[in-house]
Amino acid sequence: MSDFYCEQVLNGLTSVDTVQETDSVLAFHHTKPSYPVHIVVIPKQHVPSLEDLGVGGEELLTEVMRVVREVAALVRAEHGAACVVTNLGDYQESKHLHVHVLYRGDKPEGLA
């Protein structure tokens, strides 16, 4: 599947647990989480990647990042840490811009 988010999530074929939603952005708990907290933030319009913003352009990217900041702040407030990641090229399994907001679990020894 080249675009899970357009083909499944945004078409309603895969239900998601919404964390936050605006007119143009959706944040939801990952359908197959790899971490104790694993939230995905996507534009509702097709945007291929962080490198290729398609017709969404900088304005949509700004809205995506605003939601990422808010979701990351919630995760950090609740768990004390958050990680924000996006993938490109061969690392990007679904060819639709998506940003992962994670809490990976226990912090490494020595970090407060």
Disulfide bonds with the S-S distance in Angstrom:
none
